[in-house]
Amino acid sequence: MAEVKLLDADSLHDVKIGVIGGSGLYHLDNLTVLGEVYPETPWGFPSDKIIISVTPTNHKIAFLARHGRGHFLNPTEVPVRANIAALKRIGVQVILAFSAVGSLREEIAPRDFALPSQIIDRTKGIRPSTFFEGGLTGHVMFADPFDKDVADLIWEQRGVLKSSTFHRDKTLVCMEGPQFSTRAESHMYRSWGGDLINMSVLPESKLAREAEIAYQMICMSTDYDCWKVEEEAVSVEAVIANLGANSDNAKALVLAIIPELEKALDEGKLKSAQALQGANKWAVITSKEKRNPETVKKLDYILPGYF
């Protein structure tokens, strides 16, 4: 991609839609690249410069490569707090998060797409997973990790997928990685009710909730993990091949979703996203005299005036 103008992140507060995924997603027809931002948040810099594009209806969209352009960050190394904080800072209210996943179910074939509705956490506790720490304890609801209104809107555009089946209401297991599962683990996840597995949804979805951003992941199946003994166990080569095949469908889906999402935001139809705004003002249970001023200042970056 040709070098583009570096914008001042603090001058942008109207970028309502953020897309997290592979670096190829910002090469989309009908979108004009306005520039890019690379803000230093209180939690550091995001994975890479965030591309800001403009739609034909003059709405701004942010595109962020989760693992950096060229995929130089492994899942544990992704600066998720900085990513979410940077998107929040420029005004993002809804995140569409694309992710490659392994399938734990026969019916979810490689190159199929799926919308998860639940998560099982199998990370190892080594990823920073909250903004509420260091003398400021907060608790937010996470019973339903994804946004149903956004999922419904995405589901309505499923007809744009070519040679691929779209599934929904699936349970996504998030493992630490970067190694893939053992066969015993893969069978265990299936016995727990897991349908899909990846290394990216946590803490990304939790931090989006803390930042009051509606979040929905769109899963792109690349393999059957290793539970399916009649299939070759998952390999990097197979994953990359299917990622390439999924790319065109992902782009088509983004192009179909964005106009509908813009309209829903403009018309106030995303009730769950609206309900998130201001929801965490009362999340902190630390008494005021015990709150760490430095932590309060950091949180003011994403939730100004709350604490």
MOQUIQUI-V464324 format. One record per pair of residues at least 4 apart in sequence whose C-alpha atoms are under 8 Angstrom apart, sorted by the first residue. I is the first residue (numbers start at 1). J is the second residue. D is the distance in Angstrom with one decimal. If there is no record, write none. Layout:
i=I j=J d=D
i=I j=J d=D
This chain:
i=4 j=33 d=7.9
i=4 j=34 d=7.9
i=4 j=35 d=5.4
i=4 j=36 d=6.8
i=5 j=34 d=7.4
i=5 j=35 d=4.6
i=5 j=36 d=6.2
i=6 j=35 d=5.7
i=6 j=36 d=5.0
i=6 j=37 d=5.7
i=6 j=38 d=7.8
i=7 j=11 d=8.0
i=7 j=35 d=6.0
i=7 j=36 d=5.6
i=7 j=37 d=5.2
i=8 j=12 d=7.1
i=8 j=37 d=6.4
i=8 j=39 d=7.9
i=9 j=37 d=5.6
i=9 j=38 d=7.2
i=9 j=39 d=6.1
i=9 j=89 d=7.5
i=9 j=90 d=6.2
i=10 j=89 d=7.4
i=10 j=90 d=6.9
i=11 j=90 d=8.0
i=12 j=90 d=5.1
i=12 j=91 d=7.2
i=13 j=89 d=7.0
i=13 j=90 d=4.5
i=13 j=91 d=4.5
i=14 j=60 d=7.1
i=14 j=90 d=6.5
i=14 j=91 d=5.1
i=14 j=92 d=7.4
i=15 j=59 d=7.4
i=15 j=60 d=5.0
i=15 j=61 d=5.7
i=15 j=62 d=6.6
i=15 j=90 d=5.8
i=15 j=91 d=5.0
i=15 j=92 d=5.4
i=16 j=60 d=7.0
i=16 j=61 d=6.9
i=16 j=90 d=8.0
i=16 j=91 d=5.4
i=16 j=92 d=4.0
i=16 j=93 d=5.0
i=16 j=94 d=6.5
i=17 j=60 d=7.3
i=17 j=61 d=5.2
i=17 j=62 d=6.3
i=17 j=92 d=5.2
i=17 j=93 d=6.2
i=17 j=94 d=5.1
i=17 j=95 d=6.0
i=17 j=96 d=7.7
i=18 j=61 d=5.9
i=18 j=62 d=4.6
i=18 j=63 d=5.9
i=18 j=64 d=7.6
i=18 j=87 d=6.8
i=18 j=92 d=5.9
i=18 j=93 d=7.8
i=18 j=94 d=6.2
i=18 j=95 d=4.7
i=18 j=96 d=6.3
i=19 j=61 d=7.5
i=19 j=62 d=6.0
i=19 j=63 d=4.8
i=19 j=64 d=6.3
i=19 j=95 d=5.7
i=19 j=96 d=4.8
i=19 j=97 d=5.8
i=19 j=98 d=7.6
i=20 j=63 d=6.0
i=20 j=64 d=4.9
i=20 j=65 d=5.9
i=20 j=66 d=6.0
i=20 j=95 d=7.1
i=20 j=96 d=6.3
i=20 j=97 d=4.7
i=20 j=98 d=6.1
i=21 j=25 d=7.1
i=21 j=63 d=7.8
i=21 j=64 d=6.5
i=21 j=65 d=5.2
i=21 j=66 d=5.5
i=21 j=97 d=5.9
i=21 j=98 d=4.8
i=21 j=99 d=6.3
i=22 j=64 d=7.8
i=22 j=65 d=5.2
i=22 j=66 d=6.8
i=22 j=67 d=7.7
i=22 j=69 d=7.7
i=22 j=98 d=7.5
i=23 j=64 d=7.2
i=23 j=65 d=4.9
i=23 j=68 d=7.4
i=23 j=69 d=5.5
i=23 j=70 d=7.7
i=24 j=247 d=7.7
i=25 j=63 d=7.4
i=25 j=247 d=7.9
i=25 j=250 d=7.5
i=25 j=251 d=6.0
i=26 j=51 d=7.3
i=26 j=53 d=8.0
i=26 j=63 d=6.1
i=28 j=251 d=6.8
i=28 j=255 d=7.5
i=29 j=255 d=8.0
i=30 j=55 d=6.6
i=30 j=56 d=6.6
i=31 j=53 d=6.0
i=31 j=54 d=5.6
i=31 j=55 d=5.0
i=31 j=56 d=6.9
i=32 j=53 d=5.3
i=32 j=54 d=5.1
i=32 j=55 d=6.6
i=33 j=51 d=7.2
i=33 j=52 d=6.0
i=33 j=53 d=4.2
i=33 j=54 d=6.3
i=34 j=51 d=7.8
i=34 j=52 d=5.6
i=34 j=53 d=5.1
i=34 j=54 d=6.4
i=35 j=51 d=6.1
i=35 j=52 d=5.4
i=35 j=53 d=7.1
i=36 j=49 d=6.1
i=36 j=50 d=5.3
i=36 j=51 d=4.4
i=36 j=52 d=5.4
i=37 j=49 d=5.6
i=37 j=50 d=5.2
i=37 j=51 d=6.7
i=37 j=52 d=7.5
i=38 j=45 d=6.9
i=38 j=46 d=7.0
i=38 j=48 d=7.1
i=38 j=49 d=4.7
i=38 j=50 d=6.2
i=39 j=45 d=6.2
i=39 j=46 d=7.4
i=39 j=86 d=6.5
i=40 j=44 d=5.4
i=40 j=45 d=4.7
i=40 j=46 d=7.6
i=40 j=82 d=7.9
i=40 j=86 d=7.9
i=41 j=45 d=6.0
i=41 j=46 d=8.0
i=41 j=82 d=6.0
i=41 j=85 d=6.7
i=41 j=86 d=6.5
i=41 j=301 d=7.7
i=42 j=82 d=7.5
i=42 j=298 d=5.7
i=42 j=301 d=7.5
i=43 j=81 d=6.2
i=43 j=82 d=5.1
i=43 j=85 d=7.9
i=44 j=79 d=7.7
i=44 j=82 d=5.6
i=45 j=79 d=7.5
i=45 j=82 d=5.7
i=45 j=83 d=7.5
i=46 j=79 d=6.0
i=46 j=80 d=7.4
i=46 j=82 d=4.8
i=46 j=83 d=4.5
i=46 j=86 d=6.8
i=47 j=64 d=7.6
i=47 j=65 d=6.8
i=47 j=66 d=6.1
i=47 j=67 d=6.2
i=47 j=68 d=5.0
i=47 j=73 d=7.8
i=47 j=78 d=6.4
i=47 j=79 d=6.1
i=47 j=80 d=7.9
i=47 j=82 d=7.8
i=47 j=83 d=6.5
i=48 j=64 d=7.0
i=48 j=65 d=6.6
i=48 j=66 d=7.9
i=48 j=68 d=5.1
i=48 j=69 d=6.8
i=49 j=64 d=7.1
i=50 j=62 d=6.3
i=50 j=63 d=5.6
i=50 j=64 d=5.0
i=50 j=65 d=7.7
i=51 j=62 d=5.6
i=51 j=63 d=5.0
i=51 j=64 d=6.6
i=52 j=60 d=6.5
i=52 j=61 d=5.7
i=52 j=62 d=4.7
i=52 j=63 d=6.5
i=53 j=60 d=5.6
i=53 j=61 d=5.2
i=53 j=62 d=6.5
i=53 j=63 d=7.9
i=54 j=58 d=5.6
i=54 j=59 d=5.5
i=54 j=60 d=4.5
i=54 j=61 d=6.2
i=55 j=59 d=5.3
i=55 j=60 d=6.4
i=55 j=61 d=7.5
i=59 j=262 d=7.4
i=62 j=87 d=7.6
i=64 j=68 d=7.9
i=65 j=69 d=5.9
i=66 j=78 d=6.9
i=67 j=71 d=4.8
i=67 j=72 d=6.1
i=67 j=73 d=4.8
i=67 j=74 d=6.7
i=67 j=75 d=7.3
i=67 j=78 d=6.2
i=68 j=72 d=6.0
i=68 j=73 d=6.4
i=73 j=77 d=5.5
i=73 j=78 d=5.8
i=74 j=78 d=6.5
i=74 j=178 d=6.6
i=75 j=176 d=7.3
i=75 j=177 d=6.8
i=75 j=178 d=6.5
i=75 j=199 d=6.0
i=75 j=200 d=6.3
i=76 j=126 d=7.7
i=76 j=127 d=6.2
i=76 j=176 d=6.9
i=76 j=177 d=7.5
i=76 j=178 d=7.7
i=77 j=127 d=8.0
i=79 j=83 d=6.2
i=80 j=84 d=6.2
i=80 j=128 d=8.0
i=80 j=203 d=7.1
i=80 j=204 d=6.0
i=80 j=207 d=7.8
i=81 j=85 d=5.9
i=81 j=128 d=7.5
i=81 j=129 d=7.6
i=81 j=130 d=7.7
i=81 j=131 d=7.3
i=81 j=204 d=7.8
i=81 j=207 d=6.7
i=82 j=86 d=5.9
i=83 j=87 d=6.3
i=84 j=88 d=6.1
i=84 j=204 d=7.5
i=84 j=207 d=6.7
i=84 j=208 d=6.2
i=84 j=211 d=7.4
i=85 j=89 d=6.0
i=85 j=211 d=7.4
i=85 j=301 d=7.6
i=85 j=302 d=6.0
i=86 j=90 d=6.6
i=87 j=91 d=6.7
i=87 j=92 d=5.5
i=88 j=92 d=5.1
i=88 j=93 d=7.3
i=88 j=211 d=6.9
i=88 j=213 d=7.4
i=88 j=302 d=6.1
i=89 j=301 d=7.0
i=89 j=302 d=6.0
i=92 j=213 d=7.0
i=93 j=212 d=7.5
i=93 j=213 d=4.9
i=93 j=214 d=6.1
i=93 j=273 d=7.0
i=94 j=213 d=5.6
i=94 j=214 d=4.7
i=94 j=215 d=5.9
i=94 j=273 d=7.3
i=95 j=213 d=6.9
i=95 j=214 d=6.2
i=95 j=215 d=4.8
i=95 j=216 d=6.4
i=96 j=215 d=6.3
i=96 j=216 d=5.4
i=96 j=217 d=6.0
i=96 j=218 d=7.2
i=97 j=215 d=7.4
i=97 j=216 d=6.1
i=97 j=217 d=4.5
i=97 j=218 d=6.0
i=98 j=217 d=5.7
i=98 j=218 d=4.8
i=98 j=219 d=6.0
i=98 j=220 d=7.4
i=99 j=198 d=7.6
i=99 j=200 d=7.2
i=99 j=217 d=7.1
i=99 j=218 d=6.3
i=99 j=219 d=5.1
i=99 j=220 d=6.0
i=100 j=198 d=6.9
i=100 j=219 d=5.9
i=100 j=220 d=4.8
i=100 j=221 d=5.9
i=100 j=222 d=6.4
i=100 j=243 d=7.1
i=101 j=196 d=6.2
i=101 j=197 d=5.4
i=101 j=198 d=4.8
i=101 j=219 d=6.0
i=101 j=220 d=5.8
i=101 j=221 d=4.9
i=101 j=222 d=6.1
i=101 j=223 d=7.4
i=102 j=110 d=8.0
i=102 j=196 d=5.6
i=102 j=197 d=5.1
i=102 j=198 d=6.4
i=102 j=221 d=5.6
i=102 j=222 d=5.8
i=102 j=223 d=5.0
i=102 j=224 d=5.5
i=102 j=225 d=5.0
i=103 j=108 d=6.0
i=103 j=109 d=7.0
i=103 j=110 d=7.3
i=103 j=195 d=6.3
i=103 j=196 d=4.7
i=103 j=197 d=6.5
i=103 j=221 d=6.0
i=103 j=222 d=7.5
i=103 j=223 d=6.0
i=103 j=224 d=4.6
i=103 j=225 d=6.1
i=104 j=108 d=7.7
i=104 j=186 d=7.4
i=104 j=189 d=7.8
i=104 j=190 d=6.2
i=104 j=194 d=6.7
i=104 j=195 d=4.8
i=104 j=196 d=5.3
i=104 j=197 d=7.2
i=104 j=224 d=6.1
i=104 j=225 d=6.7
i=104 j=227 d=7.2
i=105 j=109 d=7.8
i=105 j=190 d=7.8
i=105 j=195 d=5.7
i=105 j=196 d=7.6
i=105 j=224 d=7.5
i=106 j=224 d=7.9
i=108 j=112 d=6.1
i=108 j=113 d=8.0
i=108 j=165 d=7.9
i=108 j=167 d=7.6
i=108 j=221 d=7.3
i=109 j=221 d=6.7
i=109 j=222 d=8.0
i=109 j=223 d=7.3
i=109 j=224 d=7.4
i=110 j=220 d=7.9
i=110 j=221 d=4.8
i=110 j=222 d=4.6
i=110 j=223 d=5.0
i=110 j=224 d=7.0
i=110 j=242 d=7.1
i=111 j=164 d=6.2
i=111 j=220 d=6.3
i=111 j=221 d=5.1
i=111 j=222 d=5.7
i=111 j=242 d=6.2
i=111 j=243 d=7.9
i=111 j=245 d=7.1
i=111 j=246 d=5.9
i=112 j=164 d=5.0
i=112 j=165 d=5.1
i=112 j=166 d=6.0
i=112 j=167 d=7.8
i=112 j=220 d=6.0
i=112 j=221 d=5.3
i=112 j=222 d=7.9
i=113 j=164 d=7.0
i=113 j=165 d=6.3
i=113 j=166 d=4.7
i=113 j=167 d=6.2
i=113 j=218 d=7.1
i=113 j=219 d=5.5
i=113 j=220 d=4.6
i=113 j=221 d=6.1
i=114 j=166 d=5.4
i=114 j=167 d=4.4
i=114 j=168 d=5.3
i=114 j=169 d=8.0
i=114 j=170 d=7.2
i=114 j=218 d=6.1
i=114 j=219 d=5.0
i=114 j=220 d=6.6
i=114 j=221 d=7.8
i=115 j=151 d=7.0
i=115 j=166 d=7.9
i=115 j=167 d=6.2
i=115 j=168 d=4.4
i=115 j=169 d=6.0
i=115 j=170 d=6.4
i=115 j=216 d=7.8
i=115 j=217 d=6.5
i=115 j=218 d=5.3
i=115 j=219 d=6.2
i=116 j=146 d=7.6
i=116 j=168 d=6.0
i=116 j=169 d=5.1
i=116 j=170 d=4.3
i=116 j=171 d=5.5
i=116 j=172 d=6.0
i=116 j=217 d=6.9
i=116 j=218 d=7.4
i=116 j=219 d=7.4
i=117 j=144 d=7.0
i=117 j=145 d=6.9
i=117 j=146 d=5.9
i=117 j=148 d=8.0
i=117 j=168 d=7.5
i=117 j=169 d=4.8
i=117 j=170 d=5.6
i=117 j=171 d=6.1
i=117 j=172 d=7.8
i=118 j=144 d=6.6
i=118 j=145 d=6.3
i=118 j=146 d=7.3
i=118 j=169 d=7.5
i=118 j=170 d=6.6
i=118 j=171 d=4.7
i=118 j=172 d=6.1
i=119 j=145 d=7.2
i=119 j=171 d=5.6
i=119 j=172 d=4.8
i=119 j=173 d=5.7
i=119 j=174 d=7.1
i=120 j=171 d=7.3
i=120 j=172 d=6.2
i=120 j=173 d=4.6
i=120 j=174 d=6.2
i=120 j=194 d=7.6
i=121 j=173 d=6.1
i=121 j=174 d=5.3
i=121 j=175 d=6.9
i=121 j=202 d=7.4
i=122 j=173 d=6.8
i=122 j=174 d=5.4
i=122 j=175 d=4.6
i=122 j=176 d=6.5
i=123 j=127 d=7.9
i=123 j=174 d=6.4
i=123 j=175 d=4.8
i=123 j=176 d=4.3
i=123 j=202 d=7.7
i=124 j=175 d=8.0
i=124 j=176 d=6.2
i=127 j=203 d=7.3
i=128 j=203 d=7.6
i=129 j=202 d=7.7
i=129 j=203 d=5.1
i=129 j=204 d=8.0
i=129 j=206 d=7.2
i=129 j=207 d=6.7
i=130 j=203 d=7.8
i=130 j=206 d=7.5
i=130 j=207 d=6.1
i=130 j=210 d=7.6
i=131 j=207 d=7.2
i=131 j=210 d=7.2
i=131 j=299 d=7.2
i=132 j=136 d=5.5
i=132 j=137 d=5.2
i=132 j=138 d=5.4
i=132 j=284 d=8.0
i=133 j=137 d=5.7
i=133 j=138 d=7.8
i=133 j=295 d=7.5
i=134 j=292 d=6.9
i=134 j=295 d=6.3
i=135 j=286 d=7.7
i=135 j=290 d=7.1
i=135 j=291 d=5.5
i=135 j=292 d=4.9
i=135 j=295 d=6.8
i=136 j=284 d=6.8
i=136 j=285 d=7.8
i=136 j=286 d=5.8
i=136 j=291 d=5.5
i=136 j=292 d=6.4
i=136 j=295 d=6.7
i=136 j=296 d=7.4
i=137 j=284 d=5.5
i=137 j=285 d=6.0
i=137 j=286 d=5.6
i=138 j=283 d=4.9
i=138 j=284 d=3.9
i=138 j=285 d=5.9
i=138 j=286 d=7.5
i=139 j=283 d=5.3
i=139 j=284 d=6.6
i=139 j=285 d=7.9
i=140 j=209 d=7.5
i=140 j=210 d=6.6
i=140 j=280 d=6.9
i=140 j=283 d=6.0
i=142 j=206 d=7.3
i=142 j=209 d=7.6
i=145 j=205 d=6.7
i=145 j=206 d=7.4
i=145 j=209 d=7.9
i=145 j=215 d=7.8
i=146 j=151 d=7.9
i=146 j=205 d=7.6
i=146 j=214 d=7.4
i=146 j=215 d=5.6
i=146 j=216 d=5.1
i=146 j=217 d=7.4
i=147 j=151 d=6.2
i=147 j=214 d=5.9
i=147 j=215 d=5.7
i=147 j=216 d=5.7
i=147 j=272 d=7.0
i=147 j=273 d=7.7
i=148 j=152 d=6.0
i=148 j=272 d=7.8
i=149 j=153 d=6.4
i=149 j=270 d=6.0
i=149 j=271 d=7.5
i=149 j=272 d=6.7
i=150 j=154 d=6.2
i=150 j=214 d=7.9
i=150 j=215 d=7.8
i=150 j=216 d=6.6
i=150 j=261 d=7.8
i=150 j=270 d=7.3
i=151 j=155 d=6.0
i=151 j=216 d=6.5
i=152 j=156 d=6.3
i=153 j=157 d=7.1
i=153 j=257 d=7.3
i=153 j=260 d=7.3
i=153 j=261 d=7.3
i=154 j=158 d=6.9
i=154 j=257 d=6.1
i=155 j=168 d=8.0
i=157 j=253 d=6.9
i=157 j=256 d=6.3
i=157 j=257 d=6.6
i=158 j=166 d=6.5
i=158 j=253 d=7.4
i=160 j=249 d=7.5
i=160 j=252 d=6.4
i=160 j=253 d=6.4
i=160 j=256 d=7.5
i=161 j=165 d=7.6
i=161 j=166 d=7.9
i=161 j=249 d=5.4
i=161 j=252 d=7.2
i=161 j=253 d=7.0
i=162 j=249 d=6.6
i=170 j=194 d=7.7
i=170 j=195 d=5.9
i=170 j=196 d=7.3
i=171 j=193 d=7.0
i=171 j=194 d=5.1
i=171 j=195 d=5.2
i=171 j=196 d=6.4
i=172 j=194 d=6.0
i=172 j=195 d=6.0
i=172 j=196 d=4.7
i=172 j=197 d=5.5
i=172 j=198 d=7.3
i=173 j=189 d=7.4
i=173 j=194 d=6.1
i=173 j=195 d=7.6
i=173 j=196 d=6.0
i=173 j=197 d=4.6
i=173 j=198 d=6.4
i=174 j=197 d=5.8
i=174 j=198 d=5.1
i=174 j=199 d=5.1
i=174 j=200 d=6.7
i=174 j=201 d=6.3
i=174 j=202 d=6.5
i=175 j=197 d=7.2
i=175 j=198 d=6.3
i=175 j=199 d=5.1
i=176 j=199 d=5.8
i=177 j=199 d=6.2
i=178 j=199 d=7.7
i=180 j=225 d=7.7
i=180 j=234 d=7.7
i=181 j=185 d=5.9
i=181 j=186 d=6.1
i=181 j=225 d=7.2
i=181 j=226 d=7.2
i=182 j=186 d=6.2
i=182 j=226 d=7.1
i=183 j=187 d=6.2
i=183 j=226 d=5.5
i=183 j=227 d=5.4
i=184 j=188 d=6.1
i=184 j=227 d=7.9
i=185 j=189 d=6.2
i=186 j=190 d=6.4
i=186 j=225 d=7.1
i=186 j=226 d=6.4
i=186 j=227 d=5.4
i=187 j=191 d=6.3
i=187 j=227 d=5.8
i=188 j=192 d=6.3
i=189 j=193 d=6.6
i=189 j=194 d=5.2
i=190 j=194 d=5.0
i=190 j=195 d=6.8
i=197 j=225 d=8.0
i=200 j=204 d=7.0
i=201 j=205 d=5.8
i=201 j=217 d=7.5
i=202 j=206 d=6.6
i=203 j=207 d=6.0
i=204 j=208 d=6.2
i=205 j=209 d=6.3
i=205 j=215 d=6.5
i=206 j=210 d=6.4
i=207 j=211 d=6.1
i=208 j=212 d=6.2
i=208 j=213 d=5.1
i=208 j=214 d=7.0
i=208 j=215 d=6.6
i=209 j=213 d=5.7
i=209 j=214 d=6.9
i=209 j=215 d=7.5
i=209 j=276 d=8.0
i=210 j=280 d=7.1
i=211 j=302 d=6.5
i=211 j=303 d=7.1
i=212 j=273 d=8.0
i=212 j=276 d=5.1
i=212 j=277 d=5.8
i=212 j=278 d=7.4
i=212 j=279 d=7.1
i=212 j=280 d=7.2
i=213 j=273 d=7.0
i=213 j=276 d=6.9
i=213 j=277 d=8.0
i=214 j=272 d=7.5
i=214 j=273 d=5.2
i=214 j=276 d=7.3
i=220 j=243 d=7.9
i=220 j=246 d=6.8
i=221 j=242 d=7.9
i=222 j=238 d=7.3
i=222 j=239 d=5.2
i=222 j=240 d=8.0
i=222 j=242 d=5.2
i=222 j=243 d=6.4
i=223 j=234 d=6.1
i=223 j=238 d=7.2
i=223 j=239 d=6.5
i=223 j=242 d=7.9
i=224 j=228 d=6.5
i=224 j=231 d=7.7
i=224 j=233 d=7.6
i=224 j=234 d=6.8
i=225 j=233 d=6.4
i=225 j=234 d=5.2
i=226 j=231 d=7.7
i=226 j=232 d=7.4
i=226 j=233 d=4.6
i=226 j=234 d=5.9
i=227 j=233 d=7.8
i=228 j=232 d=7.9
i=228 j=233 d=7.7
i=229 j=233 d=7.6
i=234 j=238 d=6.8
i=234 j=239 d=7.3
i=235 j=239 d=6.3
i=236 j=240 d=6.1
i=237 j=241 d=6.2
i=238 j=242 d=6.3
i=239 j=243 d=6.0
i=240 j=244 d=6.3
i=241 j=245 d=6.6
i=242 j=246 d=6.1
i=243 j=247 d=6.2
i=244 j=248 d=7.8
i=245 j=249 d=7.9
i=246 j=250 d=6.2
i=247 j=251 d=6.3
i=248 j=252 d=6.2
i=249 j=253 d=6.1
i=250 j=254 d=6.2
i=251 j=255 d=6.2
i=252 j=256 d=6.2
i=253 j=257 d=6.0
i=254 j=258 d=6.0
i=255 j=259 d=7.5
i=256 j=260 d=7.3
i=257 j=261 d=6.0
i=258 j=262 d=6.0
i=259 j=263 d=6.2
i=260 j=264 d=6.1
i=261 j=265 d=6.1
i=262 j=266 d=6.1
i=263 j=267 d=6.0
i=264 j=268 d=5.9
i=264 j=269 d=4.9
i=264 j=270 d=6.0
i=265 j=269 d=6.3
i=265 j=270 d=6.2
i=268 j=274 d=7.6
i=270 j=274 d=6.4
i=271 j=275 d=6.1
i=272 j=276 d=6.5
i=273 j=277 d=7.1
i=275 j=279 d=6.8
i=276 j=280 d=7.7
i=279 j=283 d=7.8
i=280 j=284 d=7.8
i=281 j=306 d=5.4
i=281 j=307 d=7.4
i=284 j=307 d=7.9
i=286 j=290 d=6.5
i=286 j=291 d=6.2
i=287 j=291 d=6.5
i=291 j=295 d=7.7
i=291 j=296 d=7.2
i=292 j=296 d=6.3
i=293 j=297 d=6.1
i=294 j=298 d=6.3
i=295 j=299 d=6.2
i=296 j=300 d=6.2
i=296 j=307 d=6.1
i=297 j=301 d=7.1
i=298 j=302 d=7.9
i=299 j=303 d=5.8
i=299 j=304 d=7.1
i=299 j=307 d=7.9
i=300 j=304 d=4.1
i=300 j=305 d=6.2
i=300 j=306 d=7.2
i=300 j=307 d=7.6
